[in-house]
Amino acid sequence: MKLRKKLGVKLMGRTCRGICQMHKAEPAPNKIRYEIGQKRCTFCGIFMSIIDSRCICCKAVLRTKPRGKKGSNKNFRYSSK
């Protein structure tokens, strides 16, 4: 932080400029959004159908996996040694 002040570097904050609305994904059930290739921008709050890994609008990294853990261990097996 102090080094940035010495060098005079200013960091720009993220802002949603509305560009993402043009790339908004088609409605789909929430369970399969990531499976069909849609990505979510957590800052803009929408799902998009784009190839990039960053949001076109705010340059935030897009989420490609659901954050919930429901059912994530259904194939888990205990190993007995």
Protein Blocks (a to p, Z undefined) as FASTA:
>chain_A
ZZmmmnopacdddddehlmmmmpccdddfklmmmnopacdfknopacddfbfbdfklopa
cdfbdfbfghklmmgccddZZ
